[in-house]
Amino acid sequence: MERTMAFTAKILCILTLALGGIAAAQQQATAPRYTLNIPAATPAPQADHSVQFIGTATVLIRYGGLTILTDPNFLHKGDHVHLGYGLTSERQTDPAIEFDALPPVDLVLLSHLHDDHFDKLVREKLKRSTPIVTTESAADDLRALGFTAVIGLGTWQDVQVTKGGTTLRLTAMPGRHGPVAVAALLPAVMGSMLDFSSAAGRYRIYVSGDTMVYRDIEEIPRRFPGVDLALLHLGGTRILGIVTVTMDAREGVKMLKLIAPHRAIPIHYNDYDVFKSPLSDFQKAVQEAGLAEKVGYLKHGETYRFAPVKAAR
């Protein structure tokens, strides 16, 4: 009897610990890891809900008075960036907006620390107090450069940003910059899920980052269904001309099917000479896959405007 009671007590203890762990995990899932409060302007600007394509992976995302700049790259045609290990790439285009002509930016979202995503001009001119959300390793490097408001996220970690009546929950998504062996030699990369909320409604944007489609990506639609808009980093970037480290046309369609957004916009496809998969390849692959109605295309400088979703998810 005593053995039975002891065994029962042990089982109950294990169950209690397990249930406590589950509850803690659930609590962690609902509470953001970081919070960031951005002072709202007075009077508040007119609400704008849009994505403006500047070039490369650089876009301006506006939602209800909150302005986010992604992967800032403002070099010009003919300028070179360093990709590490003595490798360089030449820019083929000009940015649609000059850095000095940008509107006030509340937050920079950086998928990884490569010169074609955070160039030498940006390193020099961006205010050191600008909030930057990026990978943990990039955060360490940016702090060493003197940036004082950097938040480094691991996969599935998040930060809640508030400005006036707008809330953004930004969650780091899985990302891998090429095949396993090559990715280990390149900077860590993350995708991002941006969940906006305001009195106007809600909107979910997925930014792929410089990733390939691999097993961990399959978890994204299970955790974050109902993506309203996906910004896909394409280009089929090749290192040494042989190793592909960003999505080409085939991978882009695969990602499109997997994430299943209501709308997708390709970016990061024609700006550097290491991009070997032109946009026309993706357009053809999308057409052949019967997904043409899901994809919109922006030229440099063009803007996609959207309406927040008022219905409950």
C-alpha positions in Angstrom: 0.0 0.0 0.0 2.8 2.4 0.9 4.5 1.7 -2.4 1.3 2.3 -4.3 0.7 5.6 -2.5 4.3 6.7 -3.1 4.0 5.7 -6.8 0.8 7.6 -7.1 2.3 10.7 -5.4 5.2 10.6 -7.8 2.9 10.4 -10.8 0.8 13.3 -9.4 4.0 15.3 -8.9 5.1 14.7 -12.5 1.7 15.6 -13.9 1.7 18.8 -11.8 5.1 19.8 -13.1 4.1 19.0 -16.6 0.9 21.0 -16.4 2.8 23.8 -14.9 5.3 23.8 -17.7 2.5 23.8 -20.3 0.8 26.7 -18.5 4.1 28.6 -18.4 4.6 27.9 -22.1 1.1 29.2 -22.9 1.7 32.3 -20.8 5.0 32.9 -22.5 3.2 32.5 -25.9 0.7 35.2 -25.0 3.1 37.7 -23.4 5.6 39.4 -25.7 9.3 38.9 -24.8 10.0 42.6 -25.3 7.8 45.8 -25.4 8.5 49.1 -27.1 6.5 52.2 -26.7 6.9 54.9 -29.4 5.6 58.4 -28.5 2.7 59.4 -30.8 2.8 62.7 -32.6 0.4 65.4 -31.6 -1.7 65.9 -33.6 -1.7 62.3 -35.0 -1.0 62.0 -38.7 -3.7 60.7 -41.0 -3.8 56.9 -40.9 -2.1 55.3 -43.9 -2.0 51.6 -44.6 0.5 50.9 -47.3 3.7 49.2 -48.5 6.1 51.3 -50.6 8.9 49.5 -52.5 12.2 51.4 -52.5 14.4 48.7 -53.9 16.3 45.5 -52.9 14.6 44.3 -49.7 13.9 47.9 -48.6 10.3 48.9 -48.1 8.3 51.4 -46.1 5.4 49.8 -44.2 2.9 52.3 -42.8 0.0 51.3 -40.6 -2.1 53.7 -38.5 0.6 56.3 -37.9 3.4 53.7 -37.4 6.2 53.7 -40.0 8.6 50.8 -40.4 11.6 50.7 -42.7 12.9 47.2 -43.7 16.4 46.2 -44.6 17.6 49.7 -45.4 19.9 49.8 -48.5 20.4 53.2 -50.2 23.5 52.7 -52.3 23.3 53.6 -56.0 23.9 51.9 -59.3 27.6 51.0 -59.7 28.2 51.0 -55.9 29.6 47.8 -54.4 28.7 45.9 -51.3 30.9 43.4 -49.4 29.3 40.0 -48.8 32.1 38.5 -46.7 35.1 36.3 -47.6 36.3 38.8 -50.1 33.1 38.6 -52.2 31.5 41.7 -53.5 28.4 42.6 -55.6 27.6 45.6 -57.7 24.3 47.4 -57.5 22.3 47.5 -60.7 19.6 50.0 -59.7 19.1 53.2 -57.8 16.9 53.5 -54.7 13.5 55.0 -55.4 14.0 57.4 -52.4 17.2 58.9 -51.1 18.0 58.2 -47.5 17.8 61.9 -46.6 14.3 62.1 -48.1 12.8 59.4 -45.9 9.8 60.3 -43.7 10.3 59.9 -39.9 10.9 56.2 -39.2 9.6 54.7 -36.0 11.3 51.3 -36.4 13.9 49.5 -38.6 13.3 45.8 -39.3 16.5 44.1 -40.3 16.4 40.5 -41.5 20.2 40.1 -41.2 23.4 42.1 -41.2 24.6 42.1 -44.8 25.8 45.2 -46.6 23.0 44.9 -49.2 20.5 45.1 -46.3 22.2 47.6 -44.1 24.8 49.5 -46.1 27.7 51.7 -45.2 25.6 54.9 -45.9 22.9 53.7 -43.5 25.5 52.8 -40.8 26.8 56.3 -41.0 23.5 58.3 -41.3 20.9 56.4 -39.3 20.3 57.9 -35.8 21.9 55.7 -33.2 18.7 56.0 -31.1 16.5 54.5 -33.8 14.8 51.3 -32.6 16.1 48.3 -34.7 14.6 44.7 -34.5 16.9 42.0 -35.9 18.6 38.7 -35.1 20.4 38.2 -31.9 23.8 38.1 -33.6 23.1 41.2 -35.7 22.0 43.0 -32.5 25.3 42.4 -30.9 27.2 43.8 -33.9 24.9 46.9 -34.1 25.4 47.7 -30.4 29.1 47.5 -31.1 28.6 50.1 -33.8 26.9 52.4 -31.3 23.2 51.8 -31.9 21.4 52.1 -28.6 17.9 50.8 -29.1 18.5 47.3 -30.7 16.3 44.3 -29.9 17.6 40.9 -30.9 15.1 38.1 -31.4 15.5 34.4 -31.6 13.1 32.3 -33.7 9.5 32.7 -32.5 10.4 35.4 -30.0 8.5 38.7 -30.3 8.3 42.3 -29.4 5.1 44.4 -28.9 5.3 47.9 -30.3 2.7 50.5 -29.5 2.3 54.0 -30.9 -0.9 55.9 -30.1 -3.8 53.6 -30.9 -1.8 51.3 -33.1 -0.2 48.0 -31.8 2.3 45.8 -33.6 3.3 42.4 -32.5 6.5 41.5 -34.4 7.6 37.9 -34.3 10.8 36.4 -35.6 10.2 33.6 -38.1 12.6 30.8 -39.1 15.1 31.6 -41.8 18.1 30.0 -43.3 20.4 31.8 -45.8 21.0 28.9 -48.2 21.9 25.2 -47.8 23.0 24.2 -44.3 26.8 24.1 -44.9 26.7 27.5 -46.7 24.3 29.2 -44.2 26.7 28.4 -41.4 29.2 30.7 -43.1 26.7 33.5 -43.7 25.0 35.9 -41.2 22.0 34.5 -39.3 18.8 35.5 -40.9 15.2 35.8 -39.8 11.8 36.3 -41.4 9.2 38.3 -39.6 5.5 38.2 -38.9 3.9 41.6 -38.4 0.5 41.6 -36.7 -1.0 45.1 -36.7 -4.0 46.1 -34.7 -5.9 49.4 -34.4 -9.4 50.7 -34.2 -9.5 50.3 -38.0 -9.0 46.6 -37.7 -6.1 44.0 -38.0 -3.6 43.1 -40.7 -1.0 40.4 -40.8 2.2 40.8 -43.0 4.9 38.1 -43.5 8.3 39.3 -44.6 10.3 36.2 -45.7 13.9 37.6 -45.2 16.7 36.1 -47.3 15.7 32.5 -46.7 15.3 29.3 -48.6 12.2 27.0 -48.1 13.2 24.3 -45.6 11.5 22.2 -43.0 11.2 24.8 -40.3 9.3 27.1 -42.6 6.5 24.6 -42.6 5.7 25.5 -39.0 4.8 29.1 -39.9 1.3 28.5 -41.4 0.5 26.2 -38.5 1.3 29.0 -36.0 0.3 32.0 -38.1 -2.5 31.2 -40.5 -4.4 33.8 -42.4 -1.6 35.9 -43.7 -3.0 39.0 -45.4 0.2 40.0 -47.3 3.6 38.3 -47.9 6.7 40.2 -49.0 9.0 37.6 -50.6 12.7 38.0 -51.0 13.5 36.4 -54.3 16.4 36.9 -56.8 18.0 33.5 -56.6 21.2 35.0 -55.2 24.2 32.8 -56.0 27.5 32.8 -54.2 30.5 32.1 -56.4 28.0 31.7 -59.2 27.0 28.1 -58.0 25.4 28.1 -54.6 21.9 29.6 -54.4 21.2 31.4 -51.0 17.9 33.2 -51.6 14.7 32.0 -53.2 14.5 31.7 -57.0 11.3 31.4 -59.0 10.7 27.7 -58.1 11.3 28.3 -54.4 9.2 31.5 -54.4 6.2 29.6 -55.7 6.8 26.9 -53.1 6.8 29.5 -50.4 3.7 31.1 -51.9 1.8 27.8 -51.7 3.1 27.1 -48.2 2.3 30.5 -46.5 -0.9 30.9 -48.6 -1.2 34.7 -48.2 -4.2 36.5 -49.6 -1.7 38.7 -51.5 2.0 38.5 -52.2 4.5 41.0 -53.5 8.0 40.0 -54.7 10.9 42.2 -53.6 14.7 41.7 -53.7 15.0 40.5 -57.2 16.9 42.8 -59.6 19.2 45.1 -57.7 22.6 43.3 -57.5 24.6 41.3 -60.0 24.5 38.2 -57.7 20.7 38.0 -58.3 20.5 35.3 -61.0 16.7 34.5 -61.1 14.9 37.5 -62.8 11.4 38.5 -61.9 10.1 37.2 -65.3 11.0 33.7 -64.2 8.9 34.1 -61.1 6.0 35.6 -63.0 6.1 32.6 -65.4 6.2 30.1 -62.5 3.3 31.9 -60.8 1.2 31.8 -64.0 2.0 28.1 -64.5 1.0 27.3 -60.9 -2.4 29.0 -61.4 -1.6 31.6 -58.7 -1.5 34.8 -60.8 -4.5 36.3 -59.0 -2.6 36.1 -55.7 0.5 38.1 -56.7 0.9 41.8 -57.2 4.0 43.5 -58.6 5.6 46.8 -57.6 8.1 48.8 -59.5 10.7 50.7 -57.5 8.9 53.6 -55.8 5.4 52.2 -56.3 3.0 51.8 -53.4 0.5 49.0 -52.5 -2.4 50.3 -50.3 -4.5 47.9 -48.2 -7.4 48.1 -45.9 -7.3 46.6 -42.4 -9.4 43.6 -41.8 -12.3 44.3 -39.5 -13.7 40.8 -39.2 -12.4 38.6 -36.4 -9.9 35.9 -37.3 
